[in-house]
Amino acid sequence: MAVQFFTGFPGFLGSELVPRVLARSAADEAVCLVQSKFIPLARQRAEEIMAREPRLQGRIRLVEGDITVPGLGLTDAATLQRNVAEVYHLAAVYDLSVPRRVGMKVNVDGTHNVLDFAEGCPGLRRFQYVSTCYVSGAYAGIFRETDLAKGQKFNNYYEETKFLAEVEVQARMKKGLPATIYRPGIVVGDSHTGSTQKYDGPYFAIRWLLRQPGIAIMPVVGDTTRTRLNVVPRDFVIGAIAYLSADDKAVGKVYQLADPDPLTIDEILTAVAKASHRLLVKVPLPVGVAKTMIDWVPFVYRVMQIPSSSIDYFVHPTFYDTTNTLADLAGTDLQVPPLRSYLPTLVSFMKVHPELGSEAMA
């Protein structure tokens, strides 16, 4: 069997991508690198997938390891590498508040180690890397799929370390590594079911509105009629990666898996208020004041549960070009659905599953 090697399982995207990739060929096996503390959850997810899709029985194998360790902490990496056809590197710390030391260790050093592993696979066809649109940092203007280092400043260490990781991936590509890079926007739950593993990004605003009565107060920053928030559902992101990762013309390209026509903050808040059946009262605040109140005024964060690190995205100045994505997905049914069309589904899921948190897997 050809081995499809995954990091990031049993995470939000990895759990859905593994069965999609395996569905392409009955001769393939998924080998998932999993940290020891996540082995029980990974085993449960694998069993759920195989029970749901019997044709995948025996084709998902878990190996204990750690991307932050050279050699990935594998006991016999060389034997595994001989059979690896593709590497899907999804593992990262997806947390806007991540300390720099942790972000460097996981996102940068981890990617370096996975790249080294991939380059040691004699039959490697492609390195599939999941980056983020927010390698752009706070770049003002259109950030193209061909862009990377634009002198941008970063809002947080998550952005910076994902940028540095992609710099390393692109450097290896220039030296001949066959690879494809995927940059999702802000990923939310499934557009059909609302299913997600954690609540972050726009979920913070939804949760705050749901905790209020019929008339809800929402502090806002910046010009909400101009700033746009780029939100994409998981099913689009997974569908696009599954399709493009099997397409030879995608080798050497970067794809921004983003909404080509994102809503403004004002449009999103209006849609969220409608979906949650709230009358919205917006209270304008300067960005600095909003962040200071959350971080330093007693009880503000405890009441609102909106982290200050998320405030920067309500004044985010970047628009994401999707030229490669649109061109190479043309003729398929893989399009970003309008956010308004599935926001009620996200809200309904939150109402049914209030127990989910916003903690990242790390």
Protein Blocks (a to p, Z undefined) as FASTA:
>chain_A
ZZdddehiacfklmmmmmmmmmmpmkbccdddddfklmmmmmmmmmmmmmmmmmlgoiac
cddddfkbghklpablmlmmmmpmbdcdfbdcddfkbcfklmmmmmmmmmmmmmmmmmmp
mklfbdcddddfklnmmaecjddfkbcbeoiacfbfklmmmmmmmmmmmmmmmnopacdd
dddddddddfklopafbdehjlmmmmmmmmpcfbdcdddehjfklpccddddfklmmmmm
mmmmmpmklgopacddddfbbcdfklmmmmmmmmnopacddddddfklmmmmmmmmghkl
mmnopafklmmmmmccbdcdfklmmmmmgoiabdcddfklmmmmmmmmmmmmmmbccbdc
ZZ
